[in-house]
Amino acid sequence: MTYYDQHVHTYFSFDSSAEWAAYLAQTTLPVVTTEHLEFQNPDDGGHDDAPDYSAYVAEAKKLRTVFPNRILLGVEVGYRAPLADQIATYLAANDYDLTLLSFHQDGDYDYQNPYFRTVDQKAHVQAYYETMLAGVREVGYADVLAHFDYGLRVLDVTPEQLTAWAKPLLTEIFKTMIAKHIAFELNTKSMYRWENEALYATVIPWYQALGGTLFTLGSDAHTVDKYANGFDEAKHLLHQLGVHQLVTYQQHQPSPVTF
């Protein structure tokens, strides 16, 4: 099977107005959407942003009459330790094919807020990965770690700085991911819109050296035109690093796709 995007948003996410049917109309491949679950969201006035699961399932059922066997359900969990029980309760009540784990905010600001350009970069990077390590160790539901660099998007962190400041923390994160069979996402929005491809090229060999083999590609599309954006470039990088297999998810089970 040709590989299909593993990180996509529609109007079931607070920050997208994209139509599910529009994604389906432009590809013959399956489409999985990964809608935001972001409680106490500082990027939305502190609101609890959770997908309306009953409406989501109803829309999927309707679309399956037009696009049979092509619709999968996903969620992107914005994790914070104080919200762990609330997140777990939501996930236990709702069935998905794919669960992404993300670290989007610190309780006061989304990490893409320009505020983070004003703080000490080294301290912020280390605090971000300490938070990520604690979260990855805690959760039992994640299939994929999304955009490992989300907290660095608004910064100008070099590969050398990332190595000096965070390699020990990322090593522990990757060890935990491997033990829990959590895949590593190449987020092409981070890589090419936010120009962080060099950070991915730096850390993927660390993950590989520890035995990591599970990779996904996600465009993080919030509009239909961004679907699978940058995938050719990301695949080229993976080939350079000796990777020739990606995974997709159905009922949380990974399926290999050679590319």
N, C-alpha and C positions, 0 to 999 in steps of 0.2 A: 504493500500500500504506500502511496505517496504520503509524505508527512503532512500533518495539519496542525494549525496553530493551537497552542495549549494555554493561551492567556488572552482572553477577549471579553470586552464589556458591551452591554446593551443598555437600554433604558431601564432595566432592572437594577442598574447601579446608579448611585446618586449623581455621578459626574459624567454620565453619558446619555445621549438621546438616540443612539443608533438602534435601528430595527434589526431584530434577529433574522427576519426573513430576508433582509438585504444582504447579510453575510451569506446566507444559504444560497441566494440567487447567483452569487458570483463564483461559486465553487461547486464541483461535483463531489467533493470530499465531505466527511462528517464535519460538523461544527459543534464545538463545546464552548459555552460561554462561562466565564468565571466572575460572578457578580460580587461586588464589594459587600463584605460583612464588617462593618466598622462602627463599633459602639463608641459613644461619646466622641464623635468625630470632630476634631478642631477645624478641619477643612470644610465643615458644613454646620458651623455654629454650635458645635457640641451635640448635635443630634445623634440619635441611635440609627444608623443606616444599616438596615438589614433587608435582604431581598424578600419581597412578598412571595413566599414559597408557593402558596396555593395559586396565585395568579401566574407565577412562573411555570408551574407544572401544567396549568390549563393552556397557556400559550404554546408550550411544547407539544401538548396533545393535539392542538389545532394544526400546528405546523407539520406534524408528522403525517397528516392526511395529504399534504402536498409534497413533503420531502421525507419519504419513509426511510427508516433505518439510518438517518443521518444526524440525529439530534441527541446531544449528550448534555448533561447538567453539571455545572461546576460552581465553585464558590472560592473567593479569595478572602481568607481570614486575615484581618488586620489585628495582630496579637498585641495585647498588653497584659502583663501579669495581673493587675487588679481586676481585669475583665474576664479572667480565665473561666470562671464558673458560668458566666453569662454566655460566653462563646460556646462552651461545651454543651450547655442546655439547648441552644439553638441547633447545633450540629446533630445532637442526638435525636432531635425531633424531625429532621429533614434529610432526605436521601439524595446523595450526589454521586456522580461518577468520579469527580476530580476535586481535590481540596488543595489549594495553594496556601502556603504560609508566608505572610508578609509582616514587615515591621515598618509601619508608616508614620508613627507619631509617638511623642513622649508624654502625652496627656495634656500638654499646653499648645504644642505646635505640630503640624504636619512637617515632616523632615524636608519637604520642598519649600518651606517658608524661607524667605530671604533672611529671617532672623539668624539662621544658622551660619550665614556668612560673617556674622559679627562675633562669633564665639571662637575660642581656641580650637583650631582644627584637630590637633593631635588628641586633646582631651575628648572632643566630640566623637572622633572616629573610634577611640577605644571604648567610650561609654556605649556607643551604638552596638559594637560587636559583643560587648559584655551582655547587653540586653538581649541580643540575638541568641547568644549561646545559652543563656538561661531559658529562653523561650523554646528553642529547639530541644533542649533537654527535657522540658516539661511536657510538651504536647505529645499526644499519641495518635493524632488524626491526620497529620500532614502527609501528602503524597509528594509535594514538590516545594522546595524553598524558592520563592520568587525573588527576582532582582536583589541579589545579595548586596548590591551597592546603592539601594534606594536612599539610604541616609547620607550618601555622599554626592548625590546628583547635583546639588547646588554649589558644591565645593569644587576646588581644583586640586584634588589629591592625585599625586603622581604614583606610578607603580613603586618607585623607590620609597616614597613615604608610606604607602600602604604596607609594604613589606616590613619596614622598620617599626611601624606603629601597631600593626594588627596581625602579623603572620601567626604568632602563637595562638591568638584567639580564633582566627579562622581555621587553624589546624584542628582545634578542639571542636569547632562547629562542624567541620567536615567529618571528623571521626564519628560524631554523634549522628549525623545524617546517614553515613554509611551503615552504622549499626542498626538504624531504624528504617533503612531502605527508602530514604527521602532523596528524591532526584534534585539535581542542580539545574536551575533554569538559566538559559542564556536569554536575557531580556533584551530584545533588539531595540526597544525604545531607549533603554539605558545606553546601549552600545553605540548607537548611531545618532539619535537625537541629542542625547546628553554627552556623547563623545567619550564613553567609558570603555570602549573596546579594549584598550590597553590594560585596564584593570582586570577584565575577564581573561585576557591572554596571560596575565600574571598568575591568577589564582587557580585556574583550571588545572595546570600541572601539579599544584599542591594537592588538590582533590584526587587527581589520578594517582599520585605517588602513594597515597593512603589506601588505595584500592577502589576509589570511586569510579563507577561506570555508568550510572544512570543520568542521562541528560535530556532536557526538553528544550524546545524553542517556543518562546512566547513573544508576540508583538506588543502586548499590552495595549491593543487597539481599543480606542474609545469612539472611533469613527470608522466607517466601513472601508474607507480608502487606505487605512493603515493596517488592514488585515495581512498577516504574514510579511509585513514590511521588514526588509533587511535579512530575510532568511538565507538568500544566496551567499551573502557576505559572512553570516554566522556559520553556515555550513563549511565555507572555505576555511575559516579559522579552525573549526573542529578537525577538518581533514589535516591541516598543518600540524595539529597536536595529536594526530594518530587516532582520532575518534571517527568511527564510521557507522555508529548506531545511535539512534534516539529512541525514546519511549513515548507512547501515548497511554491514556488511562481510560478504562471503562470499569465501573463499579470498584474503583480504587486499585484495580489490577493493572500493572504495567505490561504493555505489549511492545516488543522490539520492532523497530523500523530501520532497515539498513538504507543508507543514503550515499 
